[in-house]
Amino acid sequence: MPVQRAGLPVTFAIPIQYTLGSEARLSVAITINGTDHETTLFDFYPAKEISVTNGRSKITFITHQISQPQKGNPLTIASGILYIRTYPALLKYGERMSFEFNSKTNHMDIGSGLLIGSLYKDLSNVGSDPQLSPEQLAEIDSTHLSNLAAWRQKSKAKALNLRRTGTVNVDCSTNSELYDRGELRVQAYSGNPVKDFQFGVPSEKMSEMASAIIAQAGRKFKLFRYQHHRLPWKQQDPTLIDSMEMAYISKWLDAANANSEQLMLCFQISPIIKEYKNVSQMGVKALPVEGIPAYPWESVTQGYLTTLAYLKSQYPNFKIVQMPYEFDNISNSPSHRQAHYMLYKSLYRAVYKLNKTLKKDEQIEIAGLSINTPIDKWDFIESFLEYYSKDGDKSKRLDYLTWHGYLFPGTKPNHPRGINKILNELLAKYSLPASMPVIIDECGLAEPSTIEDLSDLYGASRKESAMACFTASIHDWYLRERGNFIPISGGGWHFGLMTYGKQNVMSNYAKGALLRSKLLNRAITSVAAPLDEDGYGLYSFATVNDSKDSLSLLVWNLSPTIFYQDIETINYDNTQITLAGLPAKLRNRELTVRVQYFCEKDSKDIFSSSKCQTLPLTRGADRYEVDFTSEEADRINKISTLTYKVKSTDGLKLKLDVQEHSMYLITLSR
């Protein structure tokens, strides 16, 4: 605040873009911090001008542009200028003023949002749409409210369709088959061990956490994927390792190498990506042939070679390296797609040079593409495959494709449906192997992407219960595709979600992975209902062992309540399970039925206690520092178990109460 304005009122102009999703108004508490502070509750909605007067200020929003991009859906996007007229009693002349915006939105059905700050370099160039009359805005508001009402009716219809008696039908007479077991693949970001503090001091907890989980599982992780964000080599000399970064990386890799069969590494090389965004103007402007001026492609290849050679010498289990991920989030321009492939080329050239020095069984494989969830990304995928097919470099190599498997508002749990057909058509078009494997490198619910309260461990536990069910469901849909898909679904979102406290007790996320790991080795046909057109509802997966004297059945409830605010809890009490065509060794005899399960409300009294109040982050660092008593740790770690006897008959029927976002493993044995 210029001291020359002392005694005079001042108007601050702040560019704003707001998005109304599944709510009628976006309510924001705007606090002006000056000599004192003053808070005004302000509602954004379609109107030419909105004004609210408080004691020492007046806030006005003028709409400049507005659109409704999705016909029939309650989604309205508006931009304009927020004018904050502030009077002398609140102004801090000669010092800094600040403004705080706080809002709680119901944004998980259809996303609401608030973008604050300089959308424009020069506010004098900001012009209002001359056709934007108060009458037109009133009509837009009316359309939004009408679409919102229709959306809520749609939500109620979805809930009604799912509120039916649960059934699971298992046909044991069908041919059994081997299947992909992804439950003990995990992935992690750089952090301590949380992504949200990814550049903080690394924690010593990683090894303890990993050891605690594999002790429960009775075997090592199948694969541990670690992604590091900063540059692992010296920026000034890519022939040299950055020793400080390597000390950090080693904290993670020591834990991963000791507790997993394979290491998969992804280097995000953030300084290079940041420079690329600047030079290319977010992927719009083409790069020089040599690459990014500060980081030519040759220097990137050398940096990769330096890093990979060192890590391979230290960690024999290092088997797969992945290119930087989520390039598709930046742009979809032709020049950007070309830069994306050149970055991959920089990596495969380094891999080629390193592999020439290694025995065949020691060589590193390479994963390319590395995009977000592939919905509506097929043109980006095709561009990568086309570049690779036309690349005449004899050192080229592509062992895996990779993409994410996240669920966001609007993304359906059954989004993998049909993916294998589209992928195979593209692979055939560019004469690439139809068996090209795809690693689903991150899988589950993103943060934040759900209706949640993460102020204590109970809120985190509820979300992680849902995540266990959602990762299992995404894996299930990939299995149905019958392609060569490898989901990292045991800890697909983050390894750090698997434990709590100083005692490293298991979360429900980890329990879900453990229950899945106890399934037998051959899958048989199992169909659960209800299951709606989006993939919400009741799921099951049945298996037998080779000798067919034991059967295991996993049942879980994938409820939409974590995304839809107008849908209340959906349970499947008294679910009827029918097992037809039992194997001969299980027929006409007394069987032992064992049910192991977790529910989202487990240990609620412990997780809601005062010592479990945490940062509002699923992976807030303080979750790992809670000190449980031995009795509490035993309770949290426990997987509930129910055992009883039944007389087996053909068409054996069992009953099961299936709670929301809960998972049950039923084992039948002699």
Secondary structure, DSSP 8 states (H G I E B T S, - for coil): --GGGTTS-EEEEEEEEEEE-SSS-EEEEEEEESSSEEEEEEEE-S-SEEEEE-SSEEEEEEEEEEE--STTS--EEEEEEEEEEE-GGG--TTS--EEEEE----TTSS--EEEES-S-S-GGG----TT--HHHHHHHHHHHHHHHHHHHHHHHHHHHHH-S--EEEEETTS--B-----TTEEEEESSSS-GGGTTS---SHHHHHHHHHHHHHTS-BSEEEEEE-S-SB-SS-TTSB-HHHHHHHHHHHHHHHHHBS-EEEEE--HHHHHHHHHHTTTTTS---TTEETTEEHHHHHHHHHHHHHHHHHH-TTEEEEE----GGGT---HHHHHHHHHHHHHHHHHHHHHHTTS-GGG--EEEEEEES--TT-HHHHHHHHHHHHH---TT----EEEEEEEE-TT--TTTTTTHHHHHHHHHHHTT--TT--EEEEEEEE-TT-SS---SBHHHHHHHHHHHHHHHHHHHHHHHHHTSSEEE--SBSS-GGGGEETTTTEE-HHHHHHHHHHTS-SEEEEEEEE-B-TTS-EEEEEEEE-TTSSEEEEEEEEE-GGGT-TT-----EEEEEEEEES--GGGSSSEEEEEEEEE-TTTTHHHHTSGGGB--SSTT-GGGGT----HHHHHHHH--EEEEEEEE--TTEEEEEEE-TT-EEEEEEE-
